[in-house]
Amino acid sequence: MIEVYIDGASAGNPGPSGAGVFIKANGEVFSYSIPLGSMSNHEAEYHSFIKALEICHEKGFKTVSFRTDSELVNRAVEKEFVKNQTYKPLLEKALSLSSQFDLFFMKWIPSSMNKSADELARKAIRSNKPEGGTQ
């Protein structure tokens, strides 16, 4: 089973954001640090989930087990429902992608067990281009 750890982070709410994706697959490890631009922390959590789903599809994984420290995302996926309409299109996209796996699981874990994905997300924040300027 492929283990996928995800985390989204923002420096400000909204602010520069990033996604961290850490995958353990058949003895291999894949790490992704993805700048997301400016958004809220919750949006970053959803985007990290979507990015991870897309990566898993690109790699041809069929059975995946996701781990997140975001209770909001975990609960939304579990119930296939979100109260805040801002997140509805993100949840719909994530559910559509997750339904394409042979087996898909998602589990909430405490932040202390998600340090690799958290570090990748924080690194991605620092990789965002400054607004209105050049790097």
DANOR-V956256 format. One record per helix or strand of 3 or more residues. SS is the DSSP state (hx for helix, st for strand). FROM is the first residue (numbers start at 1). TO is the last residue. If there is no record, write none. Layout:
SS & FROM & TO
SS & FROM & TO
This chain:
st & 2 & 12
st & 15 & 25
st & 28 & 39
hx & 41 & 58
st & 63 & 68
hx & 71 & 79
hx & 85 & 98
st & 103 & 108
hx & 111 & 113
hx & 115 & 127
